[in-house]
Amino acid sequence: NKVISAGNFLNSQPVWERDEDAPCCKRCKKKFKTILRNRHHCRCCGYVFCGRCTSHRMSLPDFGYYDVVRVCKVCYNSGEDG
């Protein structure tokens, strides 16, 4: 399992984007207009994505997530670098 250090970011948990402020996925831009496309927050950056765009999992112990949690591709790839 992958682990990421908050040192790669700002050393504090992100403020989650509000569901109401996210009419579409941050990455693929598909709209959240059906029950089949749910909103999911990346536990690392706090933005809202669809399930397909948050398919990666990793632990974020600096944020208090010791088990693997949902993260977006950008944050997952940042974890590979650090």
C-alpha positions as CSV (number, residue, x, y, z in Angstrom):
1,N,0.0,0.0,0.0
2,K,1.1,3.5,-0.7
3,V,1.7,6.1,2.0
4,I,2.0,9.8,1.4
5,S,3.5,12.4,3.7
6,A,1.7,15.7,4.1
7,G,5.1,17.3,3.7
8,N,4.4,17.1,0.0
9,F,1.4,19.4,0.6
10,L,0.8,22.0,3.2
11,N,1.1,19.8,6.4
12,S,-2.6,20.2,7.2
13,Q,-5.8,18.5,6.1
14,P,-7.5,20.1,3.1
15,V,-10.7,21.9,3.4
16,W,-13.2,19.8,1.5
17,E,-15.0,21.4,-1.5
18,R,-18.7,21.6,-0.8
19,D,-20.9,19.2,-2.8
20,E,-23.1,22.2,-3.8
21,D,-20.1,23.9,-5.4
22,A,-19.2,20.8,-7.5
23,P,-21.7,20.3,-10.4
24,C,-19.2,18.1,-12.2
25,C,-16.0,16.0,-11.6
26,K,-12.9,18.1,-11.1
27,R,-10.9,15.9,-13.5
28,C,-13.2,14.5,-16.2
29,K,-15.8,17.2,-16.0
30,K,-18.7,14.7,-16.2
31,K,-21.8,16.1,-14.5
32,F,-23.2,14.7,-11.3
33,K,-26.8,14.5,-12.6
34,T,-27.5,10.8,-12.2
35,I,-27.7,8.5,-9.2
36,L,-25.0,6.4,-11.0
37,R,-22.4,9.1,-10.8
38,N,-21.8,9.9,-7.1
39,R,-19.6,12.6,-5.7
40,H,-16.4,11.5,-3.9
41,H,-13.9,13.7,-2.1
42,C,-10.2,13.1,-2.5
43,R,-9.0,12.7,1.1
44,C,-5.7,14.4,0.1
45,C,-6.7,17.5,-1.8
46,G,-10.4,17.8,-0.8
47,Y,-11.8,18.3,-4.3
48,V,-14.8,16.5,-5.6
49,F,-14.5,13.8,-8.3
50,C,-16.5,10.9,-9.7
51,G,-15.8,7.4,-8.6
52,R,-13.7,6.6,-11.7
53,C,-11.4,9.6,-11.1
54,T,-10.9,8.6,-7.4
55,S,-10.2,5.0,-8.0
56,H,-6.8,5.1,-6.3
57,R,-6.3,4.3,-2.6
58,M,-3.4,5.2,-0.3
59,S,-2.9,5.9,3.4
60,L,-2.4,9.4,4.6
61,P,-1.0,9.1,8.2
62,D,-0.2,12.8,8.4
63,F,-3.9,13.5,7.9
64,G,-5.0,10.8,10.4
65,Y,-5.8,8.2,7.7
66,Y,-3.8,5.2,8.6
67,D,-5.9,2.8,6.5
68,V,-6.0,3.3,2.7
69,V,-8.5,6.0,1.6
70,R,-9.8,7.3,-1.7
71,V,-7.6,9.8,-3.5
72,C,-7.5,11.4,-7.0
73,K,-5.0,10.5,-9.6
74,V,-3.0,13.7,-9.2
75,C,-2.6,13.2,-5.4
76,Y,-1.8,9.5,-6.0
77,N,0.9,10.3,-8.5
78,S,2.3,13.0,-6.1
79,G,2.6,10.3,-3.5
80,E,4.8,8.3,-5.9
81,D,7.2,11.2,-6.1
82,G,7.5,11.8,-2.4
